[in-house]
Amino acid sequence: AACGGSSADDGKGKVYFLNFKPETADQWVALAKKYTDKTGVQVKVQTAASGTYQQTLKSELAKSDAPTIFQVNGPVGYQNWKGYTADLKDTGIYNELNNKDIALKDGDKVVGIPYVMETYGIIYNKDLLKKYTELPGAKIKDVKEIDSFDKLKEVADDMQAKKDQLGIKGAFTSAGFDSSSDWRFKTHLANIPLSYEFKEDGVTTQPETIKGTYLPNFKNIFDLYLKDSTTAPSQLSSKTGDDANSEFALGEAAFYQNGTWAWTDLQKAGMKPDQVGMLPIYIGAKGEENQGLATGSENYLCINAKASEADQKASKDFLNWVVTSDEGIKALSEDMGFT
């Protein structure tokens, strides 16, 4: 031991985090380095390419040097990896939660800790909306007046008609069908009509089928994205998530359906916090004027129960440091932009 030896065999254990979020890859690597410099514990961070996390996790967990910390996206994702999740009931990171009900549990076992609460809706450019409200004949005087699908459509249609006056290419960013973009509509947008249907029908677990009560509403809002867009519908098959992000950051569009996770990229592109706001996704459902933003977590950190005791302890200590140290708190809240 006096001759050094690697951190893998000095009793400290080591940490290997398989990160889900490409937009925070650099920030996790920098944070891991700070921890290693401070403690001598080796922390490796690998980030799966966008849309490939499940297959990357599957191949990595099969290796002898498997991730000690990984992510599941909630009860459905947990089913795939339940044999790999250690109980986190007695960990610092679980005990730091203000509301322990938001942890992912399997009976009495705490299997995952959410590391970010996320909100999604229609992000808007405050400067462009202000510019629009000052035009003669604008349909609103303040963005707060947009509280229904009809009003959103009225404003978006008018902005599209006046795009040259506003200096934009379209009211909405491109609704790209590339896999880096289409999840915004296959999941998040689809959640809104489904949530109204499930609430009405008292559905609380995965149903065999859906009735599609609000599918016409889903079509209406998606048609709006296609019509009042920076991009002709015929060009959407190849448009990416980066394209939409860039269009919004460059002020080419006023509206961008996405969530709080987009802030990292918008910030990198030069946007300031006071330039952006967010509206709920309005689809024309009854009572939607009282609707808030869709909020929750699907990002749960798990510790690999098949890792060595030393590596599990090192991983728990690392996560506790991430959520309690000044360096970790700054990285999560500011550098990564997490809520």
C-alpha positions in Angstrom: 0.0 0.0 0.0 2.9 2.3 0.7 3.9 2.0 -2.9 0.6 3.5 -4.1 -1.6 1.0 -5.8 -4.7 2.0 -7.8 -7.8 3.4 -6.2 -9.5 0.2 -7.3 -7.6 -1.9 -4.7 -6.9 0.6 -1.9 -10.2 -0.1 -0.2 -11.7 3.3 -1.3 -13.7 1.7 -4.1 -14.3 3.4 -7.4 -17.3 5.0 -9.2 -18.5 4.5 -12.7 -21.5 6.7 -13.7 -23.3 6.0 -16.9 -25.0 9.3 -17.7 -28.3 9.6 -19.6 -28.2 13.2 -20.6 -25.8 14.2 -23.5 -26.4 17.9 -22.8 -24.7 17.6 -19.3 -21.8 15.3 -20.3 -19.1 17.9 -19.9 -20.4 19.1 -16.6 -20.5 15.6 -15.1 -16.9 15.0 -16.2 -15.8 18.2 -14.6 -17.6 17.5 -11.4 -16.2 14.0 -11.2 -12.7 15.4 -11.6 -13.2 17.8 -8.7 -14.3 14.9 -6.5 -11.3 12.7 -7.5 -8.9 15.6 -6.9 -10.5 16.1 -3.4 -10.8 12.5 -2.3 -8.5 10.4 -4.5 -11.5 8.2 -5.4 -11.6 7.3 -9.1 -14.8 8.5 -10.8 -15.4 7.6 -14.4 -18.3 9.2 -16.3 -19.5 7.8 -19.6 -22.5 9.4 -21.5 -24.7 7.3 -23.8 -25.4 8.9 -27.2 -28.9 10.4 -27.4 -31.6 7.7 -27.7 -29.2 4.8 -27.0 -29.2 4.7 -23.2 -31.1 1.4 -22.8 -28.8 -0.6 -25.2 -25.7 1.0 -23.8 -26.7 0.2 -20.3 -27.5 -3.4 -21.3 -24.0 -3.9 -22.8 -22.2 -2.0 -20.0 -23.9 -3.9 -17.2 -22.8 -7.2 -18.8 -19.1 -6.2 -18.4 -16.9 -7.0 -15.4 -16.2 -3.2 -15.0 -19.9 -2.3 -15.0 -21.5 1.0 -14.1 -21.9 1.5 -10.3 -24.4 4.3 -10.8 -27.0 4.2 -13.6 -30.4 5.6 -14.5 -33.9 4.3 -14.9 -36.8 6.4 -16.2 -39.4 5.4 -13.8 -41.6 2.3 -13.0 -41.5 1.0 -16.6 -37.7 1.3 -17.0 -37.2 -0.1 -13.5 -38.8 -3.4 -14.5 -35.8 -4.0 -16.9 -33.2 -3.5 -14.2 -34.8 -4.4 -10.9 -32.3 -7.1 -10.3 -29.5 -4.5 -10.4 -30.9 -1.9 -8.0 -29.5 -1.6 -4.4 -31.7 -0.4 -1.6 -31.0 3.4 -1.0 -33.1 3.7 2.1 -30.1 4.4 4.4 -28.2 6.7 2.0 -27.4 10.3 2.4 -28.9 11.2 -1.0 -32.3 9.7 0.0 -32.3 11.4 3.4 -31.6 14.8 1.7 -34.9 14.7 -0.2 -37.4 17.3 1.1 -40.2 15.1 -0.1 -39.3 11.4 0.1 -42.5 10.4 -1.7 -40.9 11.4 -5.0 -38.3 8.6 -4.7 -38.8 5.5 -6.8 -39.9 2.6 -4.5 -40.6 -1.1 -4.8 -42.5 -2.0 -1.7 -40.3 -0.9 1.2 -37.2 -0.8 -1.0 -36.0 2.6 -2.2 -34.6 1.8 -5.7 -34.1 5.2 -7.3 -33.6 8.9 -6.4 -34.7 11.6 -8.8 -31.9 14.0 -9.5 -34.0 16.6 -11.3 -37.6 17.7 -11.4 -38.4 18.6 -14.9 -41.1 20.8 -16.5 -42.1 20.9 -20.1 -44.4 23.0 -22.2 -44.1 25.6 -24.9 -41.0 27.7 -24.4 -41.4 31.2 -25.7 -39.0 34.1 -26.5 -40.1 37.0 -24.4 -38.5 39.6 -26.6 -40.3 38.3 -29.7 -43.7 38.1 -27.9 -43.2 41.7 -26.7 -42.4 42.9 -30.2 -45.5 41.1 -31.5 -47.8 42.7 -28.9 -46.6 46.1 -30.0 -47.7 45.5 -33.6 -50.9 47.1 -34.8 -53.8 44.7 -34.7 -51.9 42.2 -32.4 -54.3 39.5 -31.0 -53.0 40.0 -27.5 -51.5 42.8 -25.4 -49.7 40.5 -23.0 -48.5 36.9 -23.3 -50.6 36.1 -20.1 -53.7 36.3 -22.3 -52.7 33.0 -24.0 -54.6 30.5 -21.8 -56.3 28.2 -24.4 -55.6 26.5 -27.6 -57.8 28.9 -29.5 -55.9 31.9 -28.3 -52.5 30.2 -28.9 -53.6 29.4 -32.5 -54.9 32.9 -33.1 -51.6 34.4 -32.0 -49.4 31.8 -33.8 -51.4 32.2 -37.0 -51.0 36.0 -36.8 -47.3 35.8 -36.0 -46.8 33.5 -39.0 -48.6 36.0 -41.2 -46.5 38.8 -39.9 -43.2 36.9 -39.8 -41.4 39.4 -42.0 -42.3 42.3 -39.7 -41.2 40.3 -36.7 -37.9 39.1 -38.4 -38.7 35.5 -37.8 -38.9 32.4 -40.0 -42.0 31.0 -38.3 -44.0 31.1 -35.1 -42.9 27.6 -34.0 -39.5 25.9 -34.4 -39.3 22.9 -36.7 -41.1 19.8 -35.4 -38.4 17.5 -36.8 -39.1 13.8 -37.4 -35.5 12.8 -36.8 -35.1 10.6 -33.7 -33.2 13.4 -31.9 -36.4 15.5 -32.1 -39.5 13.3 -32.5 -39.6 12.1 -28.9 -40.9 15.6 -28.0 -44.2 14.7 -29.8 -44.3 10.9 -29.4 -44.0 11.2 -25.6 -44.4 14.7 -24.2 -47.1 16.0 -26.5 -48.9 12.7 -26.5 -48.9 12.8 -22.7 -51.3 15.8 -22.6 -54.3 14.3 -24.4 -53.7 11.0 -22.6 -53.6 12.7 -19.2 -57.0 14.2 -19.8 -58.5 10.9 -21.0 -57.0 8.9 -18.1 -58.1 11.5 -15.5 -61.7 11.4 -16.9 -61.8 7.6 -16.9 -60.0 7.0 -13.6 -57.1 5.1 -15.3 -54.2 4.6 -12.9 -52.2 1.7 -14.5 -51.1 0.8 -18.0 -54.3 0.3 -20.0 -54.7 -2.5 -22.6 -56.0 0.1 -25.1 -56.8 3.8 -25.2 -60.1 5.3 -26.4 -58.5 8.3 -28.0 -61.0 10.8 -26.6 -58.6 13.7 -27.2 -56.8 12.5 -30.3 -58.5 15.2 -32.4 -56.9 17.7 -30.0 -53.5 16.1 -30.4 -53.9 16.4 -34.2 -55.0 20.1 -33.9 -51.9 21.2 -31.8 -49.5 19.2 -34.0 -51.1 20.6 -37.2 -50.4 24.1 -35.7 -46.7 23.2 -35.2 -46.5 22.1 -38.8 -48.4 25.0 -40.3 -47.0 27.9 -38.3 -43.4 26.7 -38.6 -39.9 27.8 -39.7 -39.9 24.8 -42.0 -42.1 23.5 -44.7 -43.7 20.1 -43.7 -42.0 18.4 -46.6 -38.6 19.2 -45.1 -39.3 17.9 -41.6 -38.2 14.3 -42.0 -34.5 15.3 -41.6 -34.8 18.1 -39.1 -33.1 17.4 -35.8 -33.5 18.5 -32.2 -30.4 20.7 -32.7 -32.1 22.4 -35.6 -35.1 23.3 -33.4 -32.8 24.5 -30.6 -30.8 26.6 -32.9 -33.8 28.2 -34.6 -35.1 29.2 -31.2 -31.8 30.5 -29.8 -31.2 32.5 -33.0 -34.6 34.2 -32.7 -36.0 32.6 -35.9 -39.0 31.3 -34.0 -41.1 32.5 -31.0 -42.3 29.1 -29.7 -40.4 25.9 -29.0 -42.0 22.8 -27.4 -39.5 21.4 -25.0 -38.6 21.3 -21.3 -36.4 22.8 -18.7 -33.6 20.4 -19.8 -33.2 22.5 -23.0 -31.9 25.4 -20.9 -28.3 24.0 -21.0 -28.2 24.2 -24.8 -30.0 27.5 -25.0 -27.6 29.0 -22.5 -24.6 27.6 -24.5 -26.1 29.3 -27.6 -26.1 32.7 -25.8 -29.6 33.1 -24.4 -30.1 34.8 -21.1 -32.7 33.6 -18.4 -34.8 36.7 -18.7 -35.3 36.1 -22.5 -37.4 32.9 -22.0 -40.7 31.9 -20.5 -42.9 28.9 -20.7 -46.6 28.2 -21.4 -48.5 25.0 -20.8 -49.3 22.9 -23.9 -52.9 23.9 -24.8 -54.9 21.4 -26.8 -58.5 22.7 -26.4 -59.5 20.7 -23.4 -62.1 21.9 -20.9 -60.7 23.8 -18.0 -57.2 24.1 -19.6 -57.1 27.8 -18.7 -56.3 26.6 -15.2 -53.7 24.1 -16.3 -50.1 24.3 -15.0 -47.0 23.1 -16.6 -46.4 19.3 -16.9 -43.9 18.6 -14.1 -42.3 15.5 -12.6 -39.2 13.3 -12.9 -38.2 10.4 -15.1 -34.6 10.6 -14.1 -33.8 8.3 -11.2 -30.3 7.4 -10.1 -29.8 3.8 -9.1 -26.8 2.0 -7.5 -25.7 -1.3 -9.0 -26.4 -4.0 -6.4 -24.0 -6.3 -8.2 -21.0 -4.0 -7.8 -18.6 -4.7 -4.9 -19.4 -3.4 -1.5 -16.5 -0.9 -1.7 -17.7 0.4 -5.1 -21.3 0.7 -3.8 -20.1 2.7 -0.8 -17.9 4.9 -3.0 -20.9 5.5 -5.3 -23.2 6.4 -2.4 -20.6 8.8 -0.9 -20.0 10.4 -4.3 -23.8 11.0 -4.8 -24.1 12.4 -1.3 -21.3 14.8 -2.0 -23.0 15.9 -5.3 -26.1 17.0 -3.5 -24.6 18.5 -0.4 -21.3 20.1 -1.4 -21.1 23.7 -2.7 -19.4 22.3 -5.9 -22.0 19.7 -6.5 -25.0 22.1 -5.8 -23.5 24.7 -8.2 -22.9 22.0 -10.9 -26.5 20.7 -10.7 -28.4 23.9 -10.3 -26.3 26.3 -12.4 -24.0 24.5 -14.8 -26.5 21.7 -15.6 -29.5 24.0 -15.1 -31.5 21.3 -13.1 -34.5 22.1 -10.9 
